[in-house]
Amino acid sequence: MQDMFALTHSIPVTILRSTIVYLILLVIIRYLPKRNIGSIAPHDILILVVIGGLANDGILGGADSVGDFLLMTSVIIGWALVVDWLDYRFSILGWLFKAKQTPLIDHGRILRKNLHEEMITEDELWAALRKHGVDNLEAVKSAYVEADGRISVIQHEK
């Protein structure tokens, strides 16, 4: 019974491994096109995926011990809290942790390069414009794909 909670690696090694995995995955998820992420913040997706994987190992016995699972999960949650706090406290670091909106239309002109980078087709853009009651590009001052993957539209004042 005691072996079930015993750590198989030292605490510093487990913390370092968990930190490295968290940071690598944070960078990977941060640079995915926004439409692949959806309405969940990138680091929230990371937490769900990593903890889900750790829980799977813990439940199926792939983790060496429950203690390893608890320590790794605590480290991942700790980093998530640190990232949230850093983003809140030092907004200048937001570029590292949060995806920015990407302009898709500027004064009625479609920015095709940005559409391509975000993997959004013109048909998808037009569908979003119609949802906002727009059927004419000249009516659009700007449109953006937001950090959560949704498209926002700002119309010219009438």
LOGUDO-152624 format. One record per residue (C-alpha): x, y, z. Coordinates in steps of 0.5 Angstrom, whole numbers, plus 500, padded with zeros to 3 digits. Layout:
N
XYZ
...
//
This chain:
158
500500500
506505502
509503495
503506491
504513494
512513494
515517489
519514483
523520482
526525486
521531487
526536483
527532477
519531477
518538478
523540472
520534468
513537469
515544468
519542461
513539458
508544460
512550457
513546451
506544450
504552452
509554446
506549441
499551443
500558443
502558435
496554433
491557428
486560433
480556429
483550432
483552439
476554439
473558445
478556450
484559452
490556450
493554457
486552459
487547453
494545456
491544463
486539460
490535456
496534461
492533467
487528463
493524460
496524467
489522470
489516465
496514467
494514474
488510473
491505469
497504473
502507467
504512472
509509477
505511483
499516486
505520489
508521482
501523479
499528485
506531484
506532477
498535477
500540482
506542478
502543472
496547476
501551479
504553473
497555470
496559476
503562475
502564468
495567470
498571475
503573470
499575465
494579470
500583473
504584468
500585461
506586457
507579458
500577455
504576448
507570451
501567454
495569450
493569443
492576440
486578435
488577427
485582423
481579417
478586414
481593414
476598411
473593406
479590404
480582405
487581408
488574404
495573408
492573414
486569412
491564410
495564416
489563420
486557415
480561414
477561407
473566404
467562405
467562412
469569413
463571409
458566413
461570419
459577416
452574414
451572422
453579423
448582418
453584413
452583406
457588403
464589404
464596404
460596410
465593414
470598418
474592420
473584422
478580426
479573428
479573436
483569441
478565442
477563434
470567433
470572428
468579430
466585425
466592426
461596421
462603419
457608422
451609418
//
